[in-house]
Structure formats: structure tokens, C-alpha cells
Amino acid sequence: MSHEVKGYLAKSEAGFASIIEGDYGAIPERLKGMATAALADVRKGVRTVIEILDASNLKKGTISYKKQAFDFRKAVIEVARHLELAAREKGLAIQMAIAENDVYALNGDEEKIRQHLIRNLIDNAIKYTPAGTIKIDLVRKGPVLRFSVEDHGVGITPEDMQLLFTEGGHGKDSIKVNVHSTGYGLFIAKEIVDAHGGKIWAESEGEGKGARFIVEFPASLA
């Protein structure tokens, strides 16, 4: 059933995108605004269904990975730039610190790492930060690629820290900030990181003091 819902949502997404892009001719600005809002909601629905499907496949052990060497640095930059509009709409800034003189080759499933790890961490930082800057760092330390996302948001209590990366895990007040959360995002992110021989963890000084999520991957020799 979830696969069918995903298919219906994908068709709706394509339809609204075509309307906005003018494939059916010029439309009034008011209608264009409504179509844009509808497209955003449909895309949220698509991501939610994908999260539920992937979480189910992870639990059943049926998820597959298409691993090949790709430029992790390029993936981080492209995903961050794609999310800049959402950050600006909240009055937030995205600040990236990535050394350009290193090689950031990673052997992995680029699509899953982009969608469920990079996008998820940056998107969460935007959602849980009322004001300030989202800091994205990427550095190579010998054979290790270290990627981190830091925010000045709601922070994580010691109690909530225990729920991170667990299936359906929600912080005490997180659902108030992100009502669309499935609770599967960080669970899926950790499973994907583990499947690539990496590590992921979070740091926070407590409620209201922001958070930092750190990921380490073994760099590819390719």
C-alpha cells in the first residue's frame, strides 16, 4: 500500500511542478502560489512515505545499497544549497567550512546518503533552530571523512539523547517543533551510516543550547 501511495504522490508532484513551470500555459499568480504550496506539501508526503518504506525495509533486512565511489564534498554542497531557501525563509544562515585541497571520495550509496543523511541532518537543524546560523563542516583527517552539522536550536536534554537514533524516537518537545516528524529520520540515518562502516553521534549542552551531529566515514581509496 505504501508503494502505491508513493506512486500517487509522485504523479501529483510532477503535475504541480508542470503547472508552476508553465507547461500548461500562463496561470494567474494566485493559482501559481497555491500550486507552489501544494507542491511543497506533496514533497513532504513523498519524503514521509520514503522514510516509512525504508525504515520497514531496514527492519526486515531487505534494503539494498548501490555502492560506488562518489564526491562526498560535492554531495554536501549541493544538498546544502538546495536547502538554503528553507533556511532563508526562517531568517537563518547556512555557513559551510570545507577545505578544498583534500579529496573527499566516499564509496557508498550516494542517493541514500544524500537523502537520508546529509539532507536529514541539515533539514533537522533548520526545523529546530528559531534563529541563528547552521554550521556545516567537512574535513578529511587521514583515512576518515568527518561531516558535522551544528545549530543554535532547541538543544537536546540528557533524557532525549537516549532516544536519538532509535526507531520512532521523539524528544520530549520535538513533536511540538516538527509536527510532521515520523521519528524514523535519525534511525534510518544511523542504519545507513553503520552499513557504510561509519559512526554517527550527537553532542549538546542541554535544552536551549543547540546541538551538533557528527558523522565519520572511511574515505574511499578510489
C-alpha positions as CSV (number, residue, x, y, z in Angstrom):
1,M,0.0,0.0,0.0
2,S,2.8,2.4,0.9
3,H,4.4,1.9,-2.6
4,E,1.0,2.8,-4.2
5,V,0.7,5.9,-2.1
6,K,4.3,6.9,-3.1
7,G,3.3,6.4,-6.7
8,Y,0.2,8.6,-6.4
9,L,2.2,11.3,-4.6
10,A,4.9,11.2,-7.3
11,K,2.3,11.8,-10.0
12,S,0.8,14.7,-8.1
13,E,4.3,16.2,-7.5
14,A,5.0,16.0,-11.3
15,G,1.6,17.6,-12.0
16,F,2.0,20.6,-9.7
17,A,5.6,21.1,-10.9
18,S,4.4,21.2,-14.5
19,I,1.8,23.8,-13.6
20,I,4.3,26.0,-11.8
21,E,6.8,25.7,-14.7
22,G,4.2,26.8,-17.2
23,D,3.9,23.6,-19.2
24,Y,0.2,24.2,-19.4
25,G,0.4,27.8,-20.3
26,A,0.4,31.0,-18.2
27,I,-1.6,30.9,-15.0
28,P,-2.6,33.7,-12.5
29,E,-0.1,34.4,-9.8
30,R,-2.7,33.4,-7.1
31,L,-3.1,30.0,-8.7
32,K,0.7,29.7,-9.0
33,G,1.1,30.4,-5.3
34,M,-1.5,27.8,-4.5
35,A,0.2,25.2,-6.7
36,T,3.6,26.0,-5.1
37,A,2.2,25.5,-1.6
38,A,0.6,22.2,-2.8
39,L,3.8,21.0,-4.3
40,A,5.7,21.7,-1.1
41,D,3.1,19.6,0.8
42,V,3.2,16.8,-1.7
43,R,7.0,16.7,-1.5
44,K,6.7,16.4,2.3
45,G,4.4,13.5,1.8
46,V,6.8,11.8,-0.6
47,R,9.6,12.1,1.9
48,T,7.4,10.7,4.7
49,V,6.4,7.7,2.7
50,I,10.0,7.1,1.7
51,E,11.1,7.2,5.3
52,I,8.4,4.7,6.3
53,L,9.3,2.3,3.5
54,D,13.0,2.5,4.1
55,A,12.5,2.0,7.9
56,S,10.4,-1.1,7.2
57,N,13.0,-2.5,4.7
58,L,15.8,-1.8,7.2
59,K,13.9,-3.8,9.9
60,K,13.3,-6.7,7.5
61,G,16.9,-6.6,6.3
62,T,15.7,-6.2,2.7
63,I,17.2,-2.8,1.9
64,S,19.9,-2.8,-0.8
65,Y,22.7,-0.4,-1.4
66,K,24.3,0.6,-4.7
67,K,27.8,1.4,-3.6
68,Q,30.3,3.2,-5.8
69,A,32.9,6.0,-5.3
70,F,31.4,9.5,-5.3
71,D,32.4,13.0,-4.3
72,F,31.1,13.4,-0.8
73,R,32.1,17.1,-0.8
74,K,30.0,17.8,-3.9
75,A,27.0,16.0,-2.4
76,V,27.2,18.0,0.8
77,I,27.4,21.4,-1.0
78,E,24.6,20.6,-3.4
79,V,22.2,19.4,-0.7
80,A,23.1,22.4,1.5
81,R,22.4,24.8,-1.4
82,H,19.1,23.1,-2.2
83,L,18.0,23.8,1.4
84,E,19.2,27.4,1.6
85,L,15.8,28.8,0.6
86,A,14.1,27.0,3.5
87,A,16.8,28.4,5.8
88,R,16.4,32.0,4.5
89,E,12.6,31.8,4.9
90,K,13.2,31.3,8.6
91,G,15.8,34.1,8.7
92,L,18.6,31.5,9.2
93,A,22.0,31.5,7.5
94,I,23.9,28.4,6.4
95,Q,27.7,28.6,6.8
96,M,29.9,26.0,5.2
97,A,33.5,25.3,6.1
98,I,35.0,22.7,3.7
99,A,38.7,22.5,2.8
100,E,39.1,22.5,-1.0
101,N,42.5,21.0,-1.2
102,D,41.5,17.5,0.0
103,V,40.0,14.5,-1.8
104,Y,36.5,13.6,-0.4
105,A,35.9,10.3,-2.2
106,L,33.5,8.0,-0.5
107,N,32.5,4.5,-1.5
108,G,28.7,4.3,-0.9
109,D,25.2,4.6,-2.0
110,E,25.1,8.3,-2.9
111,E,21.4,8.6,-3.2
112,K,20.7,7.2,0.2
113,I,23.5,9.2,1.8
114,R,22.2,12.4,0.2
115,Q,18.5,11.8,1.1
116,H,18.6,10.2,4.5
117,L,21.8,11.5,6.0
118,I,23.0,14.9,4.6
119,R,19.5,16.2,3.8
120,N,18.1,14.9,7.1
121,L,20.7,16.4,9.3
122,I,20.6,19.9,7.6
123,D,16.8,19.9,7.4
124,N,16.5,19.0,11.1
125,A,18.9,21.8,12.0
126,I,16.7,24.3,10.1
127,K,13.5,23.0,11.6
128,Y,14.7,23.0,15.2
129,T,16.5,26.4,15.1
130,P,14.4,29.5,15.6
131,A,17.2,32.0,14.9
132,G,20.9,32.0,14.1
133,T,23.3,30.1,11.9
134,I,23.6,26.5,10.7
135,K,27.2,25.5,10.5
136,I,28.3,22.7,8.2
137,D,31.8,21.3,8.4
138,L,33.6,18.7,6.3
139,V,37.2,17.8,6.8
140,R,39.4,14.8,5.9
141,K,41.6,13.5,8.7
142,G,43.8,10.9,7.2
143,P,41.6,7.9,6.2
144,V,38.5,9.5,7.8
145,L,35.9,11.9,6.4
146,R,34.3,13.9,9.2
147,F,31.0,15.7,8.4
148,S,29.1,17.7,11.0
149,V,26.0,19.9,11.3
150,E,25.7,22.4,14.2
151,D,22.8,24.5,15.1
152,H,21.7,27.0,17.8
153,G,18.3,25.5,18.2
154,V,16.3,23.8,21.0
155,G,19.1,21.5,22.1
156,I,18.9,18.0,23.4
157,T,18.3,17.0,27.0
158,P,20.2,14.0,28.5
159,E,16.8,12.1,28.5
160,D,16.1,12.8,24.9
161,M,19.7,12.0,23.9
162,Q,18.9,8.4,24.8
163,L,16.1,8.3,22.2
164,L,18.2,9.6,19.3
165,F,18.8,7.2,16.5
166,T,16.1,4.8,17.8
167,E,13.1,3.7,15.8
168,G,10.3,6.2,16.2
169,G,12.3,8.1,18.8
170,H,10.9,11.6,19.6
171,G,12.3,14.1,22.0
172,K,10.0,15.4,24.8
173,D,9.2,18.6,23.0
174,S,10.4,17.8,19.4
175,I,7.0,17.0,18.1
176,K,5.8,20.5,19.1
177,V,8.5,21.9,16.8
178,N,8.3,19.5,14.0
179,V,4.7,18.1,13.8
180,H,5.4,16.2,10.6
181,S,8.2,14.1,12.1
182,T,7.9,10.4,11.6
183,G,10.5,9.6,14.3
184,Y,12.4,7.5,11.7
185,G,14.8,10.0,10.3
186,L,17.7,9.6,12.6
187,F,17.1,5.9,12.9
188,I,17.5,5.5,9.2
189,A,20.5,7.8,9.1
190,K,22.3,5.7,11.7
191,E,21.5,2.4,9.9
192,I,22.8,3.8,6.6
193,V,26.0,5.1,8.3
194,D,26.5,1.8,10.0
195,A,26.1,0.0,6.7
196,H,28.9,2.1,5.3
197,G,31.3,1.3,8.1
198,G,30.9,4.8,9.7
199,K,29.9,6.3,13.0
200,I,27.3,9.0,13.9
201,W,26.6,10.7,17.2
202,A,25.2,13.9,18.7
203,E,26.5,16.5,21.2
204,S,24.5,19.1,23.1
205,E,25.0,21.0,26.3
206,G,21.3,20.7,27.0
207,E,17.9,22.2,26.4
208,G,18.0,25.5,24.5
209,K,21.7,25.2,23.8
210,G,21.8,23.8,20.3
211,A,23.2,20.6,19.0
212,R,25.9,19.2,16.8
213,F,25.6,16.0,14.8
214,I,28.9,14.4,13.7
215,V,29.4,11.6,11.1
216,E,32.6,9.8,10.3
217,F,33.1,7.7,7.2
218,P,36.2,5.8,6.0
219,A,37.5,7.6,2.9
220,S,37.5,5.7,-0.4
221,L,40.8,4.7,-1.9
222,A,39.4,5.1,-5.4
